[in-house]
């Protein structure tokens, strides 16, 4: 299945994960809640608060997990 989201908010409930494959160059922004982001072969994880954005650097798997009910936008 392929899911394409561009500038659309995606709701995640607390503890829910979103797996992104080969998303290097795309940006993840938190509009609500807090999310944790980890990248395959990444050097450190990232925690985004509302208003924070992160640009994915590495190819491969990127995992986004909601610390609380959250909303993220993928660009």
N, C-alpha and C positions, 0 to 999 in steps of 0.2 A: 504494500500500500504506500502511496506517495501522498504526502500532505504538504500543500504549499500555503504558507502564511506570509503575507507581506504587509507590514504595518497594521496587523490585526492583533487585538489582545487575546491572550489565551489564559483562561483561568485554571489555576492549580489549587487543589485543596491541600491542607497541611499533610506533609509526608509524601505527596504524589511526586513522581518523577517524570521528566520529559527527556527522552533520548534523541539526540540529534547526530546524524552521521554526516561526515564530510561537510561541515558547515563553516570551515575556515573563511574568514573575511566577513562573516555576518555578525550583526550586533544584537545582543540581548539586553533589553531594558526592563527594569522592574517598575511597574506603575503602582502596584499595591503589594503590601506584605514584604517578606524577605525571602530570598532564594540563595541557594548554594550552587555554585557551578564548578565542575571539575572537568578537565580535558585529558584525553588519552595522551600520554607523553608530556603532559604539562608539568611545570615546575612547582606551581602552587595553586591552591584552590582560591576561589573568589566568593565573597558574600556580597550580594547586592541588596541595598535598602531601597525604598521608594525613590524614584528619580535617578537612581544609579544605572549605568550602562556598562557593558563589557563587550569587547570585540574578540571573537573567537580567533585564536592564532593557529592552532594545530589541526591538521586533517585527522580524520578518524572519528572516534566517539566523543561526544560532549554530553554530560549529564547535568540536568538542572533539577534540583529538588527544592520543594517548598518547605520552609521552616514554619510558615503559617499560611493561612489562606492567602493566595497571591494572584497577581495578574502580571504577565510578562508580554512584551511586544518583541517580535522577531523582525529584523530588517536585514 
